[in-house]
Amino acid sequence: MRRLLRISAALSLVALALMVWSVLVPTPMPVMLAMSLGQLLGTSSFAMFGLAVLVDLRRSRRIRRDSMQLPSLKEVLLPPERIEPAEPAEPPR
Amino acid sequence: MPHDPFAWAALAGAALSVPILIWYLVARPPLVRTTKLALLLGIGVFPILTAGSGNIAGYEATKTRRFCGSCHVMTPYAQDSEDLESTSLAARHSRNDAFGKENCYACHADYGMFGTITTKIGGLRHVYEYTFNFRQLSVAEALPRIHLLEPFTNDRCTRCHSTTVPGWRAVGDHASLVEELGRDAVSCLGNGCHGPAHPFSKPHLDEGEIEEVTR
């Protein structure tokens, strides 16, 4: 997930650079690059971020679910209660 | 520096986002709640602000004469528009506050519901033509070859110049040609009427003539 976020951040930087270039130098090449490649990179970056969030959410849910299934501390530390054997039933007279 | 508020919003979004992204890439902080929130702003909120307002600023920039004149073969057209001594139709329109710095777009944009889209598609054709046919040419070589792909229709003039006001109808040529002008049988920009729009304007060419000129 960290790698995904790093790639996402790097793509964001490139997309932002293209956008800023088109704003500062509004000539055909920068404007077209910003509106095509810049948008593509920016959208990909945001999609990667969304994916990372999704992966993080699923992992945290799994951890929470697993922790609910674990035995409690009391169950682990205390010896199991001794179960008295049931008395044999009296034979019918 | 840009004067468009959307351009400033785009720059502000980028200025806020870039430090966050560089901090994340360089410092590699642990993924705690603060880092996640910072990344939401750095990758999500601020870049979306930049992309949205940057697109509007970019679109507005494509309407300016500076944008059109940035291809070297358009330099004479832009210079004529900016020339205060010029009496060409383009120059006179550039001195009109309603068009001003957007006088190229004001007259050459398509009219109608999807006019903006068809204009922008036409603009891509201009980029193609410039890149593959005109980029290597000098201005002197290019000027005789530059031509309109389609005839200049009168509705681009009549969207501003109404043909119904008494002052317009009072002109004899207007009154006698009103039907022909509506059918584009006669052009407003014809020689002897209000044309040529630019000192270098040429009559509309057919497909065959265009191929011959651009060969």
Boltz contact constraints between the chains, C-beta under 6 A:
constraints:
  - contact:
      token1: [A, 8]
      token2: [B, 43]
      max_distance: 6.0
  - contact:
      token1: [A, 9]
      token2: [B, 21]
      max_distance: 6.0
  - contact:
      token1: [A, 9]
      token2: [B, 24]
      max_distance: 6.0
  - contact:
      token1: [A, 9]
      token2: [B, 25]
      max_distance: 6.0
  - contact:
      token1: [A, 12]
      token2: [B, 21]
      max_distance: 6.0
  - contact:
      token1: [A, 12]
      token2: [B, 43]
      max_distance: 6.0
  - contact:
      token1: [A, 12]
      token2: [B, 47]
      max_distance: 6.0
  - contact:
      token1: [A, 13]
      token2: [B, 21]
      max_distance: 6.0
  - contact:
      token1: [A, 16]
      token2: [B, 14]
      max_distance: 6.0
  - contact:
      token1: [A, 16]
      token2: [B, 17]
      max_distance: 6.0
  - contact:
      token1: [A, 19]
      token2: [B, 50]
      max_distance: 6.0
  - contact:
      token1: [A, 19]
      token2: [B, 54]
      max_distance: 6.0
  - contact:
      token1: [A, 20]
      token2: [B, 14]
      max_distance: 6.0
  - contact:
      token1: [A, 22]
      token2: [B, 58]
      max_distance: 6.0
  - contact:
      token1: [A, 23]
      token2: [B, 2]
      max_distance: 6.0
  - contact:
      token1: [A, 23]
      token2: [B, 7]
      max_distance: 6.0
  - contact:
      token1: [A, 23]
      token2: [B, 10]
      max_distance: 6.0
  - contact:
      token1: [A, 23]
      token2: [B, 54]
      max_distance: 6.0
  - contact:
      token1: [A, 23]
      token2: [B, 57]
      max_distance: 6.0
  - contact:
      token1: [A, 26]
      token2: [B, 61]
      max_distance: 6.0
  - contact:
      token1: [A, 27]
      token2: [B, 70]
      max_distance: 6.0
  - contact:
      token1: [A, 28]
      token2: [B, 127]
      max_distance: 6.0
  - contact:
      token1: [A, 31]
      token2: [B, 58]
      max_distance: 6.0
  - contact:
      token1: [A, 31]
      token2: [B, 61]
      max_distance: 6.0
  - contact:
      token1: [A, 34]
      token2: [B, 58]
      max_distance: 6.0
  - contact:
      token1: [A, 35]
      token2: [B, 58]
      max_distance: 6.0
  - contact:
      token1: [A, 42]
      token2: [B, 47]
      max_distance: 6.0
  - contact:
      token1: [A, 42]
      token2: [B, 51]
      max_distance: 6.0
  - contact:
      token1: [A, 49]
      token2: [B, 43]
      max_distance: 6.0
